Amino acid sequence: MTSSADQQPKPAHRQARRWRWVAVGAAVLLVLVSAGTAAAYLRPGEGQVPLAVTPPGTILGEEQLTGNLLLHAVASQLTDSAADGRSGGPYSWIEDVVWYKSIQGPIEVAEEKRWRTPDGKLYLGVTRRVDDIGVREADFDPIVAYRKLNFSRVEPAIVDSREDHQDREPDVTLPGNGDGVHELTWMLSAQRQFQDAIPRVKVDELLDLYRHQLVPKPLRAAILRALADLPDVKFTHVRSRDAAMREGLAFKTSLGNDDYMIIIDPATGDLLAVQETFLGHLFSYTLFTRAEWTDQLGEPVKPTPASTLVPTQTAWPGVPYRPSAQPRPAVNVPLAIERRRDCDSGLLLSSHHRTEAL
């Protein structure tokens, strides 16, 4: 027979059991506190102070990510920008400033403004150009150059592009039926008739979309992911500022003889600036200064002898348009249209012509 003393737990056992229940209670309390904190964060009520919200454009673990992974991370949490929606009006308005190395001589600069109607046609373009800003390539600093920028004495040139059938393609829009990167890369491939292209050309194609049109959020995300997924293209990254002192993420890559620095807004994914060097020399620095919807089509400026075409009043709303030539037939393949740049001025000279130009 077992005595009652033998049936009592030993002191050590009693102590162990006590601590075991204390640990269980602490764990339950921790879960409840965590749940309450999460509830307060998700559904703050009276007397509850929500936790600090991560500011837009903040990427957790940014320093540990490669540039390609960071592009994906930015694309996954984009906020709206001026390109989203049409609350400002029916016309898109795009402005940029381009500093570029002339074939021979110092740095030149141009201001470009473009307006488009909802059908994607470029109705009016204004360009002001200074052929020599007195800065050597070795001394070029985009921030200093932007501060000294002054086009007040430069007469603008007007181009009514409806008389020029080189810029009639509609804006790129994603169908949204599948993967955005696949849809976008298919469109760009169709544009060059499904011929393969080297990575440098593919980077140019993606960045050119910001020069051509307003880029809504789904398309911005697809562009960033497409850049990150390009084979044999490795990006590094650093926090930086563009020429207008806007905070951004700078992504850098080397592609043969070309080096790119692409600065984007980490919150919206808008393209702020692009710097290109070719064979170690500055090729161009493009600062995107405006991209938004507006109710104004163009601005009242005077034609000059520098105009590439005689301006017409057809650029303004309410005036009938009488084309001077038959428009090109419509192309059934979506966006299978060759984009051309102004190779005479060299402002938007594409990478395809760099070997001949420099």
Secondary structure as GFF3:
##gff-version 3
##sequence-region A 1 358
A	DSSP	alpha_helix	4	7	.	.	.	ID=ss1
A	DSSP	alpha_helix	11	42	.	.	.	ID=ss2
A	DSSP	three_ten_helix	62	64	.	.	.	ID=ss3
A	DSSP	alpha_helix	67	75	.	.	.	ID=ss4
A	DSSP	beta_strand	91	101	.	.	.	ID=ss5
A	DSSP	beta_strand	107	116	.	.	.	ID=ss6
A	DSSP	beta_strand	122	130	.	.	.	ID=ss7
A	DSSP	three_ten_helix	137	139	.	.	.	ID=ss8
A	DSSP	alpha_helix	142	147	.	.	.	ID=ss9
A	DSSP	beta_strand	157	159	.	.	.	ID=ss10
A	DSSP	three_ten_helix	161	163	.	.	.	ID=ss11
A	DSSP	alpha_helix	180	191	.	.	.	ID=ss12
A	DSSP	alpha_helix	199	212	.	.	.	ID=ss13
A	DSSP	alpha_helix	217	229	.	.	.	ID=ss14
A	DSSP	beta_strand	236	241	.	.	.	ID=ss15
A	DSSP	beta_strand	247	255	.	.	.	ID=ss16
A	DSSP	beta_strand	258	264	.	.	.	ID=ss17
A	DSSP	beta_strand	271	278	.	.	.	ID=ss18
A	DSSP	beta_strand	281	294	.	.	.	ID=ss19
A	DSSP	three_ten_helix	313	315	.	.	.	ID=ss20
A	DSSP	three_ten_helix	351	353	.	.	.	ID=ss21
A	DSSP	alpha_helix	354	357	.	.	.	ID=ss22
###
